[in-house]
Structure formats: C-alpha cells, structure tokens
Amino acid sequence: MEQEIISWIYEAAERIKAGLGDALKVDQKSGRTDLVTNVDKETQDFIVSKIKAFDPEAKILGEENGQDETPIDHGRVFVIDPIDGTLNFVMQQENFCIMIAVYEEGVGQLGFIYDVMRDELFWGGPKVGKVFYNNEELSAPENKSLNQGLLGMNLALYRKNIYHAQEIGNQSMGVRVLGCAGLDFIAILKGTQIGYVSSLSPWDYAAGKIMMELLGMLTCGADQKPLSFKGREFFIGATQAAMQEIQAFDEEKN
C-alpha cells in the first residue's frame, strides 16, 4: 500500500505545481487569511479517486469538499490534507505540504508528509515499522528538554498566551511560526525542533502523529487528553522530556 500512496503523492505534486500561476483561483473560507484554491479541491478529488480505485471500501476524512466529519474509528480511513499551508502556497508558492494518513479501526498505520517544492518525503508508521526520509530510515531524535531546542507554535496561541503557550514558548530556545503543520512535523522528525504547540484539525496532525509516536515522541490534546479527531482542537506534540515539562508547567499554572 505504501508504494501506491507514494506514487499518488508524487503525481499530485506535479499537478499542484502545474496549477501555480494564472490558473490559480483563490477563495476565502472564514476570512481573508483562511484561503482555499481550486488546486486544493482538485488535488483532494484526485487523491480520493486513486484511493477509491485502490480500495473501494475505504473512507475519507479530508479538509475539502464536504469530507471533514468522517469518524476515524471504523474501517480503513484515509486522512487527507491536499495542500497544508494554503496561505503559504498562495503567497509564497513554497512552504506547503501534501499530507496523507491511514488509520484502521482508529489506529494509525501509515503517515506521509511531502514538502512539494523541496522534494522531501517523510513517511512510515507501524505498518512498516520504520520512518523514512525519502528512502533513508530515520533514527529517533534526541530526547531534548524545552530549554534545549526550538518549539513550533501557532501565532495566535502564542500572542494571546492561550493554554500558557507564550510562557511555555519562552522556556524554549526559541519559537518558530512556519504557517504549515507539515513543516513543523518535518522539523520534529529531523530533530531540528523539539515540539509543536498549535490549534489543529485532524488532517493537520494525523500523519505527523503516527510518525512522531513511532519514533518515541508524544502527542496529546487539551488537558492532557487524547486527540479527538473531531474538529479543530488544541495540539501538543513533543519529545518525552519536553512534553513532561509542558504538562508539569500547565499543571502548576492551574
């Protein structure tokens, strides 16, 4: 299955790159900074068509085209973010990812994050027992604490100190705001960030969660509860050492 998914991702990436320029049509969702393009929708349709041809019984949980409320816990569910970082895609024409995850009966089996313009694919999960950067197996990053590394952060959480995000960020070596969840997960998998604190939808974290946990790192939602895969929610993903500090900090403040 994994090789089929990789081939879909590469083909989807070529379609995305072809859609840049005059053919790009941009619309707003909830406001001027929450964008969707014709390429987002067409890319999701393309990936779904490949999935359905491969596995007609598969279910889809995806950001676009009314497929955003599919439960994760029954059958095989493909979780799709056709263009993660749409604002970057539109404004920068780089710093965006394709993300696909496969869950079976609610358990993550495979995750894929592809940085389209840098041609960097991170993929793996329990189904293959490893995580890869392109074709090279990744080792688990060093278990660094907050004060030893950079922390990815949602800007609104940091600015408003929601869930003590600003205070937590200030304990790290520095906060980074990339505007693309996929890039934050890539940084964590590479070991150049020790964690990520944000407000995410299931398609934003589904693939990264699988690979992080296989490499021994931790994820959770608000109040240290498991992620719900329902709507937008508070997300923490970090090394074990950093997660322990974040949770202890939160407990102390409450």
C-alpha positions, -999 to +999 in steps of 0.1 A: +000+000+000+027+025+009+043+025-025+009+032-042+004+061-018+038+075-026+031+073-063-002+092-058+016+119-038+043+125-065+016+127-092-005+150-071+026+172-065+031+176-102-005+186-107-001+212-079+030+227-094+012+229-128-017+248-111+005+276-099+003+309-119-026+322-139-047+290-135-049+295-097-083+306-084-084+317-047-114+320-025-119+328+012-133+304+038-139+321+072-119+353+063-091+368+042-064+348+058-083+315+056-079+306+019-089+278-004-080+274-040-092+254-069-060+234-067-067+223-031-101+209-041-089+193-073-059+177-055-082+162-029-105+149-056-075+134-075-062+116-043-097+103-034-101+089-069-069+070-065-079+057-031-113+046-043-098+027-072-073+010-049-098+003-020-135+010-028-145+004+008-121+030+022-135+060+040-122+096+036-116+123+062-104+153+043-102+190+046-121+199+014-153+190-005-175+182+025-155+152+037-144+168+070-165+149+096-158+113+088-153+093+121-118+078+124-126+047+144-144+023+120-128+006+090-099+019+070-099+057+069-076+078+047-070+113+062-061+138+036-048+174+036-042+181-001-023+214+005-013+220+041-003+256+043-026+271+016-017+307+026+020+299+021+010+282-012-008+313-025+015+340-011+050+323-013+044+294-037+065+273-014+065+260+023+034+238+018+029+200+020+007+172+009-003+150+039-020+116+039-025+092+068-040+058+070-060+047+101-075+012+106-102+009+133-089+041+148-052+031+149-027+050+128-008+027+104+009+050+079+017+087+076+031+107+047+042+143+046+056+157+014+073+191+011+064+197-025+088+224-036+118+209-017+110+173-028+113+159+007+091+130+016+087+118+052+067+086+056+063+055+077+043+040+106+035+008+124+026-010+091+063-008+080+078-004+115+100+025+105+100+061+095+118+072+063+132+105+049+128+097+012+144+062+012+166+067+042+155+053+076+153+079+103+165+073+139+147+087+168+157+123+175+175+132+208+151+135+237+158+172+244+140+193+270+124+226+264+154+247+271+175+227+246+155+232+214+132+253+192+094+250+196+069+253+167+040+274+177+007+288+164+010+326+164-025+333+179-019+309+208+015+325+215+003+361+212-028+355+234-010+331+258-038+305+253-031+274+274+000+292+286+015+289+252+036+321+255+050+311+288+058+276+275+074+291+244+095+314+265+111+284+283+124+270+249+154+282+230+130+300+206+096+299+190+092+293+153+060+300+133+061+282+099+024+285+088+023+249+078+018+220+103+035+196+079+067+216+081+066+216+119+062+179+119+091+175+095+113+197+117+104+174+147+112+142+128+145+157+117+153+167+152+156+205+145+125+212+167+117+196+200+079+201+197+049+218+182+020+236+200-009+246+179-047+245+172-052+218+145-078+198+126-074+160+122-059+163+087-033+187+101-019+162+127-030+127+116+002+119+096+026+136+119+012+120+150+018+085+136+054+091+127+062+110+159+049+083+181+067+056+163+099+074+170+091+076+207+077+111+209+043+120+224+011+138+214-020+150+232-048+174+232-061+199+258-059+189+295-035+160+285-064+141+269-061+121+237-067+139+204-104+135+194-101+137+156-132+159+156-129+195+145-102+219+154-085+213+188-055+222+209-025+201+200+008+193+217+035+171+201+070+169+216+099+148+228+092+130+260+113+154+281+097+185+266+062+170+269+068+163+306+078+199+312+049+213+292+024+193+311+040+200+345+041+237+337+004+236+328-005+217+360+015+242+381-003+272+365-037+257+370 
